[in-house]
């Protein structure tokens, strides 16, 4: 057993152990896959233990790898805490859910301007429920989404501040009967089947919002589709099915589609900045300042007279509007 283990090697090990995929782990650490593989092999040599079983199809932890993982996580957390305590904060890992969500990107970009000395690293976990477990485990630091849609057991371990009541929209295939309209009244969607992420384990809070919105209006939530991973696969699936998609205003249209705001009433997607309880980090402070500035300057938390949100979201958001 070596007297000292380079923390970089432990970070490489933990990333592969959590992703069980060398390419994804390398992307997460922003290093070349070759360098990551080299670090893992070096750690195995130093510990004189095989940590992963590698085949052409999968990567799995060995018994020694399983035994090392909790120790490695604790060692890295202790190092991060030590560095943060002396003013050299580790990067803050911020989940933006999806590259197409305008509100989340704007908060992050302003936070970077407000605190240029702090590294805020973007991640894309594709849904607040999917990110919540990562937040609680310390593998993410902050995320965005519909806080009221989380399970109460998750909310008990998280803090939040409302950011925006974001007007919702529908993405329609070109040539759809409603595509020529500048805005789509909810009543006009009666009889339609609309995709809202049903079956995606990372986004049940979004599907739940759709059920509340469509209830009593004659609109159906589309049944689960095959889970598309990545923008290209999602575009391919939507082009094949030509199913309308529930979205937010500002979400970029996919090829062959148009995005139209929903009206009469204007449905609102409640967006909060969410982090794990007890987190102290200058990057989180910058995110909170950025969210507050944008909300105040652009009226993000002002509810239009014909705005709609579910009652349980009202309880979460009302104290901040």
Secondary structure, 3 states (H helix, E strand, C coil): CCCCCCHHHHHHHHHHHHHCCHHHHHHHHCCCHHHHHHHHHHHHHHHCCCCEEECCCCEEECHHHHHHHHHHHHHHHHHHHHHHHCCCCCCEEEECCCCCCHHHHHHHHHHHHHCCCCCEEEECCCCHHHHHHHHHHCCCCEEEECHHHCCHHHHCCEEEEEEEEEEEEEEEECCCCCCCCCEEEHHHHCCCEEECCCCCCCCHHHHHHHHHHHCCCCCEECCCCCCCCCHHHHHHHHHHHCCEEEEECCCCCCCCEEEEEEECCEEEEEEEEEEECCCCCHHHHHHHHHHHHHHHHHCCCCCCCCEECCHHHHHHHHHHC
